[in-house]
Amino acid sequence: MSVPQPPSLADQVYDRLLTQITEEQYPLHSRLPPEQALAQSCGVSRPVLRAALARLRNDGIITSRRGSGNYVARRPDRQVMSFVPLGSITDIQRCYEFRIDVEGAASAWAARRRDDADLVALDAAYQRMDQTYQEQALGVDADQMLHLAIARATKNPFFLSVLESLGQQIGFGMKLSRSLTLLAPPDRQEMVQSEHRAVITAIRNQEPDQASDAMRRHIMAARNRMFVGIPD
């Protein structure tokens, strides 16, 4: 069994800066200190700092303005930190990125190949999700049921096997997203359900492009709901 590697210096700087941004030491839209000052305050070289800043840019947390410096574009919702450890945020984002492409494609194939039994399964999962919101329950199982039903409707076992193999990671992200939704005003729940309805409607109408677009928008929205600020 492999021994977990300790976090690199760049990882430690990333976590430190993300914590400072989350705690609003650097508020939204504010400019970070110059690289030399940041490197000194973190006790690292500028190449190490730049690696950490590159990760923050890739995650959409900061943005660079030519000749001006680095600015805070968005930050994790404070409530996120009560559900997941700081180091998990990047992994959750990467899982969402993967799902955007894979499940977008799966939705398109489902729209081409779905049969009546698939539509029954989609409707049952959707109704179960509605029920969980009415009960103020997390409903992660119902959410996963819907996404797996779409994968089955592709009639391609590879889509289903991939989503099942990533069930734990996907479920973790869903739990976070749905936890935040339950804490938000009720219109957030309706917005999430409207995203699901759009996917199901496109699959029902056998509209592959619309189904793919609707699923991609839904997963991107779920990812962005973890953050406060303007998504990139």
Buried (B, 14 or more C-beta within 10 A) or exposed (E): EEEEEEEEBBBBBBBBBBEBBBEEEBEBEEEBEEBEEBBEBBEBEEEBBBBBBBBBBBBBBBBBEEEEEBBBBBBBBEBBBEBBEBEBBBEBBEBBBBBBEBBBBBBBBBBBBBEEEBBEBBBBBBEBBBEBBEEEBBBBBBBBBBBBBBBBBBBBEEBBEBBEEBEEBBBBBBBBBBBBBBEBEEEBBEBBBEBBBBBBEBBBEEBBEBBBBBBBBBBBBBBBBBBBBEEE
